Amino acid sequence: MKIVIAGGFGAGKTTLVGTASDITPISTDELMTTAAIGTDSLDGVEGKTTTTVAFDFGRIHLRSQGLELYLFGTPGQERFQFMWEDIVQGALGAVILADTRRLADSFDSVNYFLRLRLPFIIAVNQFDDSSRYPIDAIRQALRLDPETPVVACDARDQRSARHVLISLVKHAYAVSLRARRPSSSPVRSPHHV
């Protein structure tokens, strides 16, 4: 099963993939150069020195279920979003990693997955220097449907990172069940429309 880890620049996507993965992750992080000046805002992430330029890849083997989860972390900058279409193809769902210091950076990801109708959850990465807000306040700020899960996490902690992935899998499963239920509204013939 393929899972996409998306979110804004500096939200912790590379860290989440690396923490959750059973293998040494493949990462395309590169040193930030002067070319990023004026393009990438470092407000709230002033200490960031590298950035993902293609994608991150990790894998989790679930022995008891005989399954493997493939984790694909997207680049966070808008200028790299042209790659998302290929990364997202065939995905079960997405985790949008959010940083409360830069919550507005999550809107592009939310809108992208809403357009695709791909199940997603929000995982609020609890950085040491970030403010903590109630989950409902974050849901309201991002204008999410009540059914969209919002969970707090620490991308550096393996248990927390894996809890995020489990939350996504459960949500994607619930969405697929709802989609398979017959509609309760009556079907109208074309001449009554």
Z-matrix of the N, CA and C atoms (Angstrom, degrees):
N
C 1 1.451
C 2 1.524 1 108.24
N 3 1.296 2 114.83 1 136.06
C 4 1.461 3 121.80 2 -178.47
C 5 1.519 4 109.85 3 -100.35
N 6 1.334 5 115.88 4 130.84
C 7 1.457 6 122.58 5 178.26
C 8 1.521 7 108.29 6 -124.92
N 9 1.319 8 115.94 7 135.31
C 10 1.459 9 121.55 8 179.13
C 11 1.525 10 108.58 9 -101.89
N 12 1.335 11 115.25 10 134.82
C 13 1.465 12 121.82 11 174.82
C 14 1.522 13 106.01 12 -110.29
N 15 1.316 14 116.86 13 112.39
C 16 1.462 15 122.09 14 -175.72
C 17 1.527 16 109.27 15 -122.57
N 18 1.308 17 115.66 16 179.93
C 19 1.461 18 121.08 17 178.36
C 20 1.509 19 110.28 18 140.91
N 21 1.304 20 114.66 19 179.64
C 22 1.456 21 121.03 20 -176.52
C 23 1.523 22 113.41 21 -72.51
N 24 1.299 23 114.29 22 168.65
C 25 1.458 24 124.22 23 177.30
C 26 1.526 25 109.26 24 -58.57
N 27 1.334 26 116.53 25 125.43
C 28 1.460 27 120.88 26 176.08
C 29 1.508 28 115.18 27 80.18
N 30 1.337 29 118.91 28 12.70
C 31 1.471 30 121.19 29 -176.99
C 32 1.530 31 113.19 30 -78.82
N 33 1.344 32 118.16 31 -14.39
C 34 1.461 33 120.92 32 178.39
C 35 1.513 34 114.87 33 108.98
N 36 1.326 35 117.43 34 19.49
C 37 1.467 36 120.99 35 -176.90
C 38 1.532 37 112.15 36 -62.91
N 39 1.323 38 117.14 37 -46.88
C 40 1.464 39 121.36 38 179.13
C 41 1.522 40 110.03 39 -61.05
N 42 1.312 41 116.66 40 -41.00
C 43 1.468 42 121.47 41 178.89
C 44 1.518 43 110.86 42 -63.69
N 45 1.329 44 118.19 43 -45.11
C 46 1.466 45 121.57 44 179.73
C 47 1.525 46 111.31 45 -61.29
N 48 1.326 47 117.44 46 -45.65
C 49 1.466 48 120.90 47 179.30
C 50 1.528 49 109.68 48 -61.05
N 51 1.323 50 117.33 49 -46.14
C 52 1.456 51 121.19 50 -178.83
C 53 1.513 52 113.30 51 -65.94
N 54 1.322 53 117.03 52 -37.63
C 55 1.463 54 121.90 53 -179.71
C 56 1.519 55 111.69 54 -69.57
N 57 1.318 56 117.48 55 -41.18
C 58 1.460 57 121.57 56 -175.15
C 59 1.530 58 113.03 57 -80.61
N 60 1.322 59 117.44 58 -24.91
C 61 1.455 60 121.85 59 -171.50
C 62 1.528 61 113.30 60 -71.05
N 63 1.344 62 115.21 61 142.75
C 64 1.465 63 121.51 62 173.32
C 65 1.525 64 111.35 63 -79.91
N 66 1.308 65 116.70 64 -22.61
C 67 1.465 66 121.21 65 -178.88
C 68 1.524 67 108.65 66 -107.04
N 69 1.319 68 116.15 67 164.99
C 70 1.458 69 119.49 68 171.53
C 71 1.522 70 106.15 69 -65.97
N 72 1.328 71 116.92 70 120.23
C 73 1.469 72 118.15 71 -174.08
C 74 1.523 73 112.23 72 -68.79
N 75 1.311 74 113.55 73 152.64
C 76 1.459 75 120.67 74 171.60
C 77 1.522 76 105.45 75 -89.22
N 78 1.310 77 115.84 76 127.21
C 79 1.453 78 119.63 77 -177.03
C 80 1.518 79 109.57 78 -131.78
N 81 1.313 80 116.08 79 141.81
C 82 1.461 81 121.01 80 176.91
C 83 1.521 82 109.80 81 -110.47
N 84 1.339 83 116.07 82 33.85
C 85 1.460 84 119.40 83 176.23
C 86 1.519 85 110.23 84 -69.09
N 87 1.303 86 114.96 85 135.18
C 88 1.460 87 121.74 86 177.52
C 89 1.521 88 108.60 87 -129.61
N 90 1.331 89 115.79 88 155.76
C 91 1.454 90 120.13 89 175.77
C 92 1.520 91 109.55 90 -62.39
N 93 1.309 92 115.12 91 138.42
C 94 1.462 93 119.22 92 176.48
C 95 1.525 94 107.63 93 -72.79
N 96 1.311 95 115.25 94 141.58
C 97 1.461 96 120.54 95 -178.28
C 98 1.523 97 109.78 96 -115.52
N 99 1.298 98 115.70 97 178.17
C 100 1.461 99 120.41 98 178.00
C 101 1.521 100 111.46 99 -65.37
N 102 1.344 101 118.18 100 -16.12
C 103 1.466 102 121.16 101 177.95
C 104 1.530 103 110.90 102 -64.22
N 105 1.338 104 117.08 103 -23.57
C 106 1.461 105 120.98 104 -179.82
C 107 1.525 106 112.85 105 -80.44
N 108 1.324 107 116.84 106 -14.07
C 109 1.466 108 120.30 107 -178.76
C 110 1.522 109 108.97 108 -63.81
N 111 1.318 110 115.67 109 127.37
C 112 1.458 111 121.37 110 -179.14
C 113 1.516 112 113.04 111 84.72
N 114 1.334 113 117.14 112 -12.31
C 115 1.464 114 121.54 113 179.32
C 116 1.522 115 110.47 114 -103.20
N 117 1.332 116 116.92 115 -48.88
C 118 1.465 117 122.58 116 -178.71
C 119 1.519 118 109.60 117 -104.22
N 120 1.306 119 116.21 118 118.85
C 121 1.461 120 120.82 119 177.55
C 122 1.526 121 109.36 120 -76.84
N 123 1.308 122 116.18 121 127.84
C 124 1.461 123 121.30 122 177.89
C 125 1.523 124 112.15 123 -99.63
N 126 1.338 125 117.20 124 10.89
C 127 1.465 126 120.35 125 177.67
C 128 1.519 127 109.41 126 -58.20
N 129 1.329 128 116.29 127 121.84
C 130 1.461 129 121.51 128 179.90
C 131 1.517 130 113.53 129 90.26
N 132 1.333 131 117.72 130 -16.61
C 133 1.473 132 121.35 131 178.82
C 134 1.533 133 109.53 132 -133.82
N 135 1.314 134 115.66 133 45.72
C 136 1.460 135 121.00 134 -174.16
C 137 1.528 136 113.61 135 -59.78
N 138 1.323 137 118.41 136 -25.97
C 139 1.458 138 121.82 137 -178.96
C 140 1.518 139 114.09 138 -83.79
N 141 1.320 140 118.11 139 -1.51
C 142 1.476 141 121.68 140 -177.35
C 143 1.526 142 110.06 141 -70.07
N 144 1.338 143 116.35 142 128.57
C 145 1.467 144 120.38 143 -178.26
C 146 1.526 145 112.72 144 -119.71
N 147 1.339 146 117.27 145 -12.71
C 148 1.471 147 120.56 146 179.48
C 149 1.525 148 109.51 147 -126.26
N 150 1.322 149 115.24 148 163.16
C 151 1.460 150 120.39 149 177.47
C 152 1.530 151 109.73 150 -148.81
N 153 1.326 152 116.00 151 147.83
C 154 1.461 153 121.60 152 177.59
C 155 1.528 154 108.38 153 -77.63
N 156 1.333 155 115.85 154 127.87
C 157 1.460 156 119.45 155 -177.49
C 158 1.529 157 113.00 156 -108.72
N 159 1.313 158 118.79 157 -8.12
C 160 1.471 159 121.19 158 175.66
C 161 1.528 160 108.20 159 -136.38
N 162 1.329 161 118.11 160 -79.86
C 163 1.461 162 121.63 161 176.00
C 164 1.518 163 109.24 162 -163.88
N 165 1.322 164 115.27 163 165.05
C 166 1.460 165 122.67 164 172.11
C 167 1.521 166 106.67 165 -107.93
N 168 1.331 167 116.59 166 151.59
C 169 1.457 168 120.43 167 179.02
C 170 1.516 169 109.93 168 -137.84
N 171 1.324 170 115.18 169 132.48
C 172 1.455 171 121.85 170 174.46
C 173 1.514 172 109.26 171 -141.17
N 174 1.335 173 115.98 172 168.52
C 175 1.463 174 119.97 173 -178.50
C 176 1.526 175 108.92 174 -142.61
N 177 1.332 176 114.89 175 142.04
C 178 1.466 177 121.68 176 174.34
C 179 1.516 178 106.89 177 -124.40
N 180 1.314 179 115.96 178 126.47
C 181 1.464 180 120.95 179 177.59
C 182 1.521 181 108.65 180 -99.12
N 183 1.336 182 116.43 181 118.92
C 184 1.463 183 122.14 182 178.35
C 185 1.529 184 107.25 183 -98.55
N 186 1.321 185 115.68 184 89.61
C 187 1.458 186 121.39 185 -174.07
C 188 1.522 187 112.92 186 -57.32
N 189 1.333 188 116.41 187 -45.80
C 190 1.468 189 119.67 188 -175.38
C 191 1.530 190 112.35 189 -62.68
N 192 1.332 191 118.01 190 -30.59
C 193 1.462 192 121.23 191 179.04
C 194 1.527 193 112.32 192 -98.95
N 195 1.320 194 117.54 193 -7.86
C 196 1.457 195 120.25 194 -177.67
C 197 1.519 196 112.36 195 66.70
N 198 1.336 197 116.77 196 31.01
C 199 1.469 198 121.78 197 -177.58
C 200 1.520 199 110.71 198 -118.71
N 201 1.312 200 114.94 199 158.11
C 202 1.450 201 120.97 200 171.24
C 203 1.525 202 108.34 201 -127.47
N 204 1.316 203 114.56 202 136.16
C 205 1.458 204 120.76 203 174.04
C 206 1.515 205 107.03 204 -101.93
N 207 1.318 206 116.14 205 128.09
C 208 1.452 207 121.60 206 175.49
C 209 1.518 208 107.70 207 -103.61
N 210 1.309 209 116.08 208 123.46
C 211 1.464 210 121.90 209 -176.42
C 212 1.521 211 109.48 210 -104.42
N 213 1.318 212 115.96 211 123.65
C 214 1.459 213 121.63 212 178.41
C 215 1.525 214 108.89 213 -119.33
N 216 1.315 215 116.69 214 112.33
C 217 1.461 216 121.59 215 177.27
C 218 1.512 217 110.22 216 -92.17
N 219 1.311 218 116.39 217 129.16
C 220 1.473 219 121.66 218 -178.69
C 221 1.529 220 110.44 219 -87.25
N 222 1.319 221 117.17 220 157.79
C 223 1.464 222 119.09 221 169.12
C 224 1.526 223 108.93 222 -70.29
N 225 1.321 224 116.78 223 149.20
C 226 1.460 225 120.31 224 -174.50
C 227 1.518 226 115.82 225 -90.15
N 228 1.331 227 117.33 226 -21.55
C 229 1.458 228 118.61 227 -176.45
C 230 1.522 229 111.47 228 -77.21
N 231 1.311 230 114.39 229 144.86
C 232 1.466 231 120.93 230 -178.94
C 233 1.523 232 111.86 231 -57.63
N 234 1.319 233 117.13 232 -35.08
C 235 1.472 234 119.96 233 -176.47
C 236 1.529 235 112.91 234 -66.38
N 237 1.345 236 117.90 235 -15.77
C 238 1.461 237 121.34 236 178.56
C 239 1.528 238 112.78 237 -101.21
N 240 1.319 239 118.49 238 4.49
C 241 1.460 240 120.62 239 -176.32
C 242 1.528 241 113.75 240 -67.89
N 243 1.302 242 118.11 241 -15.12
C 244 1.466 243 119.25 242 177.19
C 245 1.533 244 110.90 243 -61.59
N 246 1.326 245 117.96 244 -21.80
C 247 1.468 246 121.85 245 -179.98
C 248 1.529 247 112.56 246 -81.40
N 249 1.314 248 116.59 247 -17.72
C 250 1.465 249 120.01 248 -173.96
C 251 1.521 250 112.45 249 -59.01
N 252 1.327 251 117.49 250 -37.93
C 253 1.465 252 120.74 251 -176.20
C 254 1.530 253 111.31 252 -56.22
N 255 1.326 254 116.76 253 -43.75
C 256 1.466 255 120.22 254 178.36
C 257 1.517 256 111.67 255 -71.19
N 258 1.317 257 117.09 256 -39.53
C 259 1.468 258 121.23 257 -178.89
C 260 1.525 259 110.55 258 -64.92
N 261 1.311 260 118.17 259 -39.80
C 262 1.458 261 123.21 260 -173.58
C 263 1.530 262 112.88 261 -78.57
N 264 1.312 263 117.66 262 -22.40
C 265 1.465 264 120.80 263 -175.54
C 266 1.536 265 111.34 264 -55.57
N 267 1.326 266 116.01 265 124.92
C 268 1.462 267 122.23 266 178.22
C 269 1.514 268 115.09 267 82.26
N 270 1.331 269 118.14 268 7.94
C 271 1.469 270 121.16 269 -177.04
C 272 1.526 271 111.40 270 -77.08
N 273 1.319 272 115.05 271 145.45
C 274 1.456 273 123.42 272 174.15
C 275 1.523 274 110.22 273 -70.22
N 276 1.320 275 116.04 274 -36.43
C 277 1.454 276 121.43 275 -178.05
C 278 1.518 277 109.71 276 177.40
N 279 1.328 278 115.58 277 -173.84
C 280 1.461 279 120.67 278 -176.44
C 281 1.521 280 111.45 279 -137.37
N 282 1.306 281 114.12 280 148.37
C 283 1.457 282 122.75 281 169.44
C 284 1.516 283 105.55 282 -105.85
N 285 1.325 284 116.70 283 125.56
C 286 1.459 285 120.38 284 173.22
C 287 1.522 286 106.04 285 -101.28
N 288 1.325 287 115.50 286 111.05
C 289 1.452 288 120.90 287 179.42
C 290 1.517 289 108.02 288 -83.01
N 291 1.316 290 116.28 289 123.01
C 292 1.463 291 121.54 290 -176.16
C 293 1.526 292 110.24 291 -113.40
N 294 1.303 293 115.07 292 145.76
C 295 1.460 294 123.96 293 177.75
C 296 1.523 295 106.44 294 -119.56
N 297 1.332 296 118.21 295 118.76
C 298 1.472 297 120.13 296 -175.69
C 299 1.524 298 112.14 297 -66.13
N 300 1.329 299 118.06 298 -17.38
C 301 1.469 300 120.11 299 176.57
C 302 1.526 301 110.48 300 -72.76
N 303 1.341 302 116.52 301 -20.58
C 304 1.466 303 122.45 302 -176.53
C 305 1.531 304 108.92 303 -143.34
N 306 1.317 305 117.19 304 49.78
C 307 1.464 306 122.28 305 -173.66
C 308 1.529 307 112.71 306 -59.08
N 309 1.322 308 117.30 307 -34.01
C 310 1.473 309 120.61 308 -179.58
C 311 1.527 310 111.68 309 -60.55
N 312 1.336 311 117.96 310 -22.24
C 313 1.468 312 120.77 311 178.39
C 314 1.529 313 112.01 312 -67.36
N 315 1.317 314 117.86 313 -12.32
C 316 1.468 315 121.80 314 -179.73
C 317 1.523 316 112.63 315 -82.33
N 318 1.330 317 118.36 316 -19.26
C 319 1.468 318 121.24 317 -174.84
C 320 1.523 319 112.95 318 -58.85
N 321 1.340 320 118.24 319 -42.37
C 322 1.468 321 119.85 320 -179.80
C 323 1.521 322 111.20 321 -58.80
N 324 1.328 323 116.43 322 -43.92
C 325 1.470 324 120.37 323 -179.76
C 326 1.521 325 110.98 324 -66.05
N 327 1.323 326 117.13 325 -45.37
C 328 1.472 327 121.11 326 179.57
C 329 1.525 328 109.48 327 -57.86
N 330 1.322 329 116.96 328 -49.81
C 331 1.472 330 120.44 329 -179.05
C 332 1.525 331 111.81 330 -63.46
N 333 1.320 332 117.01 331 -38.51
C 334 1.467 333 120.94 332 -179.86
C 335 1.527 334 110.48 333 -61.26
N 336 1.340 335 117.70 334 -49.15
C 337 1.461 336 120.33 335 -177.13
C 338 1.523 337 112.48 336 -74.30
N 339 1.318 338 117.72 337 -27.82
C 340 1.470 339 119.81 338 172.75
C 341 1.531 340 110.07 339 -64.47
N 342 1.339 341 116.33 340 -44.10
C 343 1.479 342 120.01 341 178.43
C 344 1.528 343 111.25 342 -60.71
N 345 1.327 344 116.76 343 -39.29
C 346 1.463 345 120.77 344 -179.95
C 347 1.531 346 112.99 345 -77.27
N 348 1.321 347 115.93 346 -14.85
C 349 1.467 348 121.94 347 -173.22
C 350 1.528 349 111.20 348 59.11
N 351 1.327 350 115.19 349 36.79
C 352 1.460 351 121.95 350 176.89
C 353 1.523 352 108.08 351 -94.75
N 354 1.332 353 118.31 352 128.15
C 355 1.463 354 119.75 353 179.04
C 356 1.538 355 110.43 354 -57.81
N 357 1.326 356 115.40 355 138.64
C 358 1.467 357 119.67 356 177.78
C 359 1.511 358 109.77 357 -146.91
N 360 1.323 359 114.35 358 159.30
C 361 1.455 360 121.19 359 171.92
C 362 1.526 361 107.54 360 -127.40
N 363 1.314 362 115.38 361 163.13
C 364 1.459 363 121.69 362 173.73
C 365 1.522 364 107.12 363 -105.35
N 366 1.325 365 116.49 364 128.04
C 367 1.467 366 121.88 365 173.74
C 368 1.522 367 106.82 366 -115.38
N 369 1.319 368 116.44 367 113.61
C 370 1.461 369 121.60 368 -177.41
C 371 1.524 370 107.86 369 -86.37
N 372 1.329 371 116.09 370 109.67
C 373 1.454 372 121.63 371 -178.69
C 374 1.526 373 108.91 372 -74.48
N 375 1.311 374 116.52 373 120.53
C 376 1.465 375 122.66 374 -175.68
C 377 1.530 376 110.36 375 -87.82
N 378 1.326 377 116.74 376 80.66
C 379 1.460 378 120.93 377 176.57
C 380 1.524 379 109.07 378 -67.06
N 381 1.332 380 116.08 379 150.67
C 382 1.467 381 120.34 380 -177.96
C 383 1.525 382 112.66 381 -58.01
N 384 1.323 383 117.39 382 -35.91
C 385 1.465 384 120.56 383 -176.70
C 386 1.527 385 113.69 384 -100.65
N 387 1.339 386 117.05 385 12.86
C 388 1.470 387 118.66 386 -179.14
C 389 1.515 388 110.83 387 -95.53
N 390 1.319 389 115.01 388 152.46
C 391 1.468 390 120.99 389 177.12
C 392 1.519 391 109.05 390 -74.35
N 393 1.315 392 116.42 391 147.92
C 394 1.460 393 122.40 392 178.01
C 395 1.528 394 107.97 393 -101.68
N 396 1.326 395 115.71 394 132.35
C 397 1.455 396 121.15 395 179.35
C 398 1.520 397 108.68 396 -127.47
N 399 1.328 398 117.53 397 151.90
C 400 1.468 399 119.44 398 175.24
C 401 1.532 400 110.09 399 -61.40
N 402 1.315 401 115.46 400 145.67
C 403 1.472 402 121.83 401 -179.12
C 404 1.524 403 110.69 402 -54.00
N 405 1.333 404 117.71 403 -42.28
C 406 1.468 405 120.15 404 -179.40
C 407 1.526 406 112.25 405 -63.18
N 408 1.334 407 116.94 406 -33.33
C 409 1.469 408 119.92 407 177.87
C 410 1.536 409 110.19 408 -67.31
N 411 1.323 410 116.58 409 -38.33
C 412 1.469 411 120.28 410 178.03
C 413 1.519 412 109.93 411 -68.66
N 414 1.329 413 116.71 412 -42.84
C 415 1.471 414 120.79 413 177.47
C 416 1.525 415 110.35 414 -57.48
N 417 1.313 416 116.47 415 -44.55
C 418 1.465 417 121.05 416 -179.19
C 419 1.533 418 110.78 417 -67.86
N 420 1.333 419 117.45 418 -41.90
C 421 1.469 420 120.73 419 -179.52
C 422 1.522 421 111.37 420 -62.79
N 423 1.339 422 117.10 421 -34.13
C 424 1.468 423 120.86 422 179.69
C 425 1.526 424 112.53 423 -91.69
N 426 1.336 425 116.66 424 0.48
C 427 1.473 426 122.88 425 177.89
C 428 1.524 427 111.57 426 56.19
N 429 1.327 428 116.26 427 49.63
C 430 1.463 429 122.06 428 -177.66
C 431 1.513 430 111.92 429 -92.08
N 432 1.318 431 115.91 430 150.82
C 433 1.460 432 121.43 431 171.62
C 434 1.525 433 108.79 432 -64.53
N 435 1.330 434 117.20 433 151.21
C 436 1.470 435 119.64 434 179.09
C 437 1.531 436 113.16 435 -60.40
N 438 1.334 437 118.06 436 -24.57
C 439 1.466 438 121.00 437 -178.33
C 440 1.526 439 113.07 438 -77.98
N 441 1.332 440 117.75 439 -15.08
C 442 1.466 441 120.40 440 -178.53
C 443 1.518 442 109.75 441 -78.63
N 444 1.337 443 117.12 442 116.15
C 445 1.467 444 119.12 443 -179.17
C 446 1.531 445 112.42 444 -66.77
N 447 1.315 446 114.95 445 141.75
C 448 1.460 447 123.16 446 172.78
C 449 1.520 448 106.17 447 -126.82
N 450 1.335 449 116.38 448 121.92
C 451 1.463 450 120.77 449 -178.71
C 452 1.522 451 109.24 450 -127.98
N 453 1.324 452 116.06 451 148.90
C 454 1.460 453 121.36 452 173.77
C 455 1.520 454 107.93 453 -87.89
N 456 1.328 455 116.50 454 148.75
C 457 1.465 456 119.32 455 178.73
C 458 1.520 457 111.04 456 -154.42
N 459 1.316 458 113.87 457 165.89
C 460 1.461 459 122.20 458 169.75
C 461 1.524 460 104.80 459 -122.30
N 462 1.319 461 117.13 460 107.48
C 463 1.464 462 121.76 461 -174.95
C 464 1.526 463 112.47 462 -62.47
N 465 1.332 464 117.72 463 -14.80
C 466 1.466 465 121.33 464 179.94
C 467 1.524 466 112.38 465 -85.56
N 468 1.340 467 116.64 466 -12.74
C 469 1.459 468 121.65 467 -175.48
C 470 1.530 469 109.98 468 -102.85
N 471 1.337 470 117.38 469 121.75
C 472 1.462 471 120.53 470 -174.73
C 473 1.522 472 112.17 471 -60.46
N 474 1.310 473 117.63 472 -42.17
C 475 1.469 474 120.02 473 -179.76
C 476 1.527 475 111.30 474 -62.35
N 477 1.316 476 115.94 475 -42.94
C 478 1.459 477 121.09 476 178.98
C 479 1.527 478 110.96 477 -65.46
N 480 1.344 479 116.51 478 -44.23
C 481 1.468 480 120.73 479 -179.81
C 482 1.527 481 110.78 480 -61.99
N 483 1.307 482 116.39 481 -41.71
C 484 1.467 483 119.36 482 -179.70
C 485 1.524 484 111.67 483 -71.67
N 486 1.330 485 117.52 484 -31.77
C 487 1.469 486 120.27 485 174.30
C 488 1.535 487 110.16 486 -60.39
N 489 1.321 488 116.33 487 -39.97
C 490 1.471 489 121.32 488 177.50
C 491 1.526 490 110.02 489 -59.21
N 492 1.330 491 116.68 490 -46.59
C 493 1.468 492 120.74 491 -178.45
C 494 1.524 493 111.49 492 -65.65
N 495 1.327 494 117.21 493 -39.68
C 496 1.469 495 121.31 494 176.35
C 497 1.522 496 110.00 495 -62.49
N 498 1.326 497 117.09 496 -41.71
C 499 1.469 498 121.15 497 178.48
C 500 1.518 499 110.87 498 -60.17
N 501 1.334 500 116.70 499 -40.95
C 502 1.463 501 119.99 500 178.47
C 503 1.527 502 111.03 501 -65.42
N 504 1.326 503 117.48 502 -46.29
C 505 1.464 504 120.40 503 -178.36
C 506 1.528 505 110.30 504 -60.76
N 507 1.327 506 117.53 505 -43.00
C 508 1.474 507 121.08 506 177.59
C 509 1.529 508 111.05 507 -62.07
N 510 1.330 509 116.33 508 -42.52
C 511 1.464 510 120.06 509 179.91
C 512 1.531 511 111.11 510 -65.21
N 513 1.331 512 116.70 511 -45.10
C 514 1.475 513 120.39 512 179.54
C 515 1.527 514 110.41 513 -61.37
N 516 1.320 515 116.92 514 -38.59
C 517 1.465 516 121.03 515 178.33
C 518 1.535 517 110.24 516 -64.77
N 519 1.338 518 116.59 517 -44.48
C 520 1.473 519 120.61 518 178.75
C 521 1.525 520 110.99 519 -62.58
N 522 1.316 521 117.59 520 -40.11
C 523 1.470 522 121.76 521 178.22
C 524 1.525 523 110.09 522 -63.35
N 525 1.337 524 117.35 523 -42.55
C 526 1.465 525 119.80 524 -179.64
C 527 1.525 526 111.14 525 -66.53
N 528 1.331 527 117.57 526 -34.81
C 529 1.470 528 120.18 527 176.69
C 530 1.525 529 111.12 528 -65.80
N 531 1.337 530 116.53 529 -42.94
C 532 1.473 531 120.14 530 178.77
C 533 1.516 532 110.73 531 -62.84
N 534 1.320 533 117.00 532 -37.50
C 535 1.469 534 120.98 533 -178.61
C 536 1.530 535 111.41 534 -68.51
N 537 1.325 536 117.20 535 -27.33
C 538 1.470 537 120.55 536 -178.34
C 539 1.524 538 113.16 537 -85.60
N 540 1.330 539 117.20 538 -16.46
C 541 1.468 540 119.55 539 179.54
C 542 1.515 541 110.25 540 -67.57
N 543 1.324 542 116.12 541 139.65
C 544 1.472 543 117.73 542 176.42
C 545 1.521 544 110.16 543 -65.83
N 546 1.280 545 114.84 544 144.16
C 547 1.459 546 120.72 545 178.51
C 548 1.521 547 109.80 546 -66.10
N 549 1.329 548 115.37 547 140.69
C 550 1.469 549 118.89 548 179.35
C 551 1.524 550 112.05 549 -86.34
N 552 1.333 551 116.50 550 -9.80
C 553 1.465 552 118.45 551 -179.92
C 554 1.530 553 109.42 552 -83.78
N 555 1.322 554 117.35 553 144.56
C 556 1.461 555 120.20 554 -178.89
C 557 1.527 556 111.24 555 -67.48
N 558 1.309 557 115.20 556 145.54
C 559 1.464 558 121.01 557 176.97
C 560 1.520 559 107.97 558 -84.54
N 561 1.313 560 116.04 559 130.95
C 562 1.470 561 120.39 560 -179.69
C 563 1.512 562 109.63 561 -102.56
N 564 1.290 563 114.42 562 146.56
C 565 1.463 564 117.61 563 175.94
C 566 1.526 565 108.42 564 -75.36
N 567 1.334 566 117.67 565 155.88
C 568 1.464 567 121.52 566 -175.13
C 569 1.521 568 114.58 567 -54.89
N 570 1.355 569 119.00 568 -35.07
C 571 1.460 570 118.92 569 -176.33
C 572 1.532 571 112.54 570 -75.88
N 573 1.351 572 119.40 571 -8.96
C 574 1.467 573 121.94 572 175.15
C 575 1.521 574 113.78 573 -93.32
N 576 1.325 575 117.82 574 -1.97
C 577 1.454 576 120.78 575 -175.44
C 578 1.508 577 111.10 576 -82.91
